[in-house]
Amino acid sequence: MTRRDLRELIARGPAFRPVVLDGGLATLLEQHGHDLSSHLWSARLLRDDPRAIEAAHREFFSAGAEVATTASYQVSFEGFGAAGVDPNEVEALLRRSVELAAAARDAMAPEGWVAASVGPYGAVLADGSEYRGDYDLDVAGLRAFHRPRLDVLAAMVGEGADVLAVETVPCLAEVEAVLAELDGTGVPAWLSLSAADGRTRAGEPLEDAFAMAADVSEVLAVGVNCTTPADAGAAVHLAGAYGPAVVYPNSGQSWNAVSRAWEGASAFDAEEVSAWVSAGARLVGGCCRVGPDDIASLRATLTT
């Protein structure tokens, strides 16, 4: 089957149904009994149990997802290097994350897509700083951090991946850094921030990030992820003013980085998606603690 061009499809506007993303891959793996308590999180399974990752991707596709987001979020040369993994193997693990998602896609939803996840610098720190944005690196340092991993994943676009998912970005400095690395590459990407109350996690105006991305042709959508459903609804109105929006909130539960546990009750409601779509959302799904049942409900909402 011929895979449609994702940029062209989402640019068609509300006359066409939004593309359904998957949910929280790592939290699904946790629910299946995998221990993700190390600083490598779900990336550990790329080495230790890659079939479990492919099976989780298949589960989301079976639920109605059309996009698999790879398990590369927490993969970095620094993080795996601290665990004694050499750079060549890190490159191989990044490529494997795409290969596993593509295998699931080809088996379950051949017309679907694979988004290669590019997590923020804070993910490597494994201390919750992607939800604070209090980094110890400037823009130049952040560019140097992102460049090697972006190079590997960008090379996989067209070789299993269809788009880069630059996600959970908490501050304008990191937005500037990743946009500078993407600009001129010709590699399609979406840019998604973690946000609260219409601002980045570092407290800056969220629309400033979206305006910065508007000048980079590689960016096909902007929006938010891993924020509460309530905050996602407010943010998508801002993102929709700059073109197609991407929105995939978490369940509304909070992550305690000290105890490494989720707290509170789920507030994810698939019925809210209609408001997101009206505001410009063209890529819609879930993040942490949003499972296959939630994605199935979301897909049903969009097709009724």
N, C-alpha and C positions, 0 to 999 in steps of 0.2 A: 504494500500500500504506500502511496505517496504521502509523506508528512507535510502538512501545511506550514507555511512560513508564520512563525509565531508573531513577529512584529506586525505583519500585514493583517493577521487575524484580529489581534486585539485593537488595531487602529480603526476597525470598522464601526466601533461604537456600540451603543446600547441596543441597536437593532439585532445584534447577535449575542447569543448566550456567552457569558464570561467563561474563561478557561478555569477548570477546577484544579487547584494544587493539592498536594498531599497534606498530611498533618505532621505531628511530632514523631519523627523517626526514632530518636533516641528514647523517648519515653515509651514508645511501643515496644522497643527492645527490652527496656526495663520491665515492662509488664509481662514479657515472656520469660522473665527470670534471669536476664543477663545483668551482671554486676558492672555498672558504669561509674563506679565511685572514684576511679582514678582521675588524674588531671587530663587524661587523654579522652575521657568520656566515650562516646560511641565509636570514635576513631580507633580505639583499641581493637574492636572486632574486625576491622579491615585486615589485621594481622592474624587474629586468633580464631575468628569464626565468620569468614566472609559470607558463607551461605546463609547465615542468620540475617545479614543485612539484605541480601537479595530477596529472601522470603518476606521480610517486612515491606520492602518495596512492592512485591507482588500483592501483599495484603491490602495496601492502599489502592493499587490499581483495581483490584477486585471490588473495592468499595465505591469506585467511581472516579477516583483521581485520574487526571490526564497528564500530570507532571510529577515525575519523581525527582526529589531534591537529594543530591548525593550525600554520603556520609563523610564528606571532606571538611565540614564546618570547623572541626577542632584539629585538623591535620595541619601541622606547621613543621618547618625544619627545626625551629627552636624547641618546640614541645617534644617531638620525637627524638631530637638530638639529646635532650636531657634524659631520655629513657634508653640511650645507648644505640639508637637507630641511625645508620649512616645516611647521608643525603641521597644516595642512589636508591635506597629502599624507600625513603620518604616520597621520592618522585614516583616510584612504582605503586605506592599506596594511594597516592592522589589519582593516578590513572586507574587503579583498581576500583576506586569509588565510582568512577564514571562507568566502567565496564559492568559492574554489578547492577547499577541502575538501568543501564541500557539493555542488559539481558532480561531484566524483569519487564521493562517496557516492551521489548520486542515480542516477548511471550504473551503478555497480558493485554497490551493496548498499543498495537503497532503504529497507530496514528498519533500516539502521544509524544511527549517530550521529556528530555532530561535536563535539569538545571544543576549545573556544577556549583556547589555551595562554596562561597568564599566568606568565611566567618571573620569577625573583627579581631583586632589585636587583643582585646580584652578576653576573648575566648581562650587564648593561649595562656593567659595569666591564671585562668581557672579560679578567680576570686570574685566573680560577679561584676567586674568592672565594665563589662559591656552593658550593664544597666546603670552605670554611673558616669562613664566617660572621663574619669579622672586619670588620664594617661600620663606616663612619664616620658613620652616621645613627642617630638614636634612633627610637623608635616614631612620634613625630609626623612626623619627616622621611620615614620609610618610608611612612607613610600618604599623605603629599603626593606622593611619587613614584608610588605605585601608582594613586592615584585617577583621573587622566585616562585612563589606558589601560583600567582596569577599567570606567569609564563607557562607553567605546566598545564594548568586547567584550560587556559585559552587555546592551547594547542590541541586540546581534546574536543573543542567545538567543531562540529563537522565530522568528528571521529568517535561519535557516541553521545556526546553532549550537544545540546542545541542552544544553550544560553548560560551565562554566568548569573548566579544568584548572589549578589553582594549584599549580605544581610546582617541585621542586628547591629548596625553601625550607630554608636551613641553620641557622636560629637562632630562638629563641623570640620575640625582638623582632619579627622579620618575620612570624611566625605571628600574634602579637597585632595587628600592623598590618593584615594582609590580612583577618583575621577581623572586625576593627572596621569595615572598609570593606564587607564582605559582609553583615554583620548588619543585618537589616531590609529588605534589597533584594528578597527573594523570588526571587533568581536562584540556581539550583542550581549547586553547585560541588563538586569534590573537592579535598582538600588533601593534597599529597604532599611529603614532605621528603627531602632527601638526608641520609643517616645512616651511621653506622659504629658497630659494637659496642653497639647499643642506645641510642645517644645521637645528638643532633643533631651536625652538623659543628662546631658551636661548643662541643660537649662537655656539653650539657644533657640531662637525662633525656628520652628520646623520648616516653614516655607522658605527660609534661606537655603536650606539644603536642597529642596526641590528646584529652586531657581538656579542654583549652581549646576545641577544635573541637566537642566534644559539646554545648556550650551554644549553638551557632549552628545554627539549624534549616536554613539554606541548605546546609550541608555534608552531602552524601549519602554520602561515604566518606572515610576517612583512610588514609594508608599511606606508602609510600616509592617513590622512583624514583631512577634514576641512582646507585644504590649497587651493590655487588657482589651477585651472586646469593646468596652465603653470608650477607651482612648482611641482605639482603631477607628471607630465610627467618626469621631471628630477629626482625626488626622486625614482620613480619606477625602474629606471635603477640601482640605488644603491641597492634597496631592492631585486631585482631579482637575484642578485649575491649570495644571501643567501638562495635561495629556492623560494617556492611559495610566490607571493607578493599580498598584499591587497591594493587597492587604491579606495578611494571614496572622491573626492574633493568637495568643496562647489561650489557655482555658480561663484565665483570670485568676488562677492560683499564683502564689508568689514562691519564688525559689530562694531558700535560705542557703546562702553560699557557705555558711559556717557549719551547719548541720548537714548540708548537702541533701536537703529534703524539700518536697513541695508542701505548701501550707494553704489552708482554706479550701473552699468548695468551687467547683467549676461554674463559670458564668457564660460559657460558650453557647450561643443560641443561633442555630442555622437560619432561623427566621430573620435575623438582623441583616442578612446578606442583601435583601432587596434594597435597603437604604444605602448600603455600600455601593451597589450597582448604580443606583440613581445618581450617586455622587461621582461616578466615574471609574469604579473598580472594574477592571477587565481580567485580572488574575486574582482568584479568590481561594483561600484555603485556611489552614490552621497551622499552629506552631506547637510549642510544648504542651503536652497533656491533651492534645486534640487527636483523637484516635480514628480508626476506620469507621466506626459507627457514626461519629460526628461528620465525617466527610461524606458518608452515604446520605445523611440527612441534608447536608448542604447541597449535594448534587440533585437530590429530589426536589428541593426548594427551587433550584434554578431551572428545572425542566418542567415545572408545573405552571 
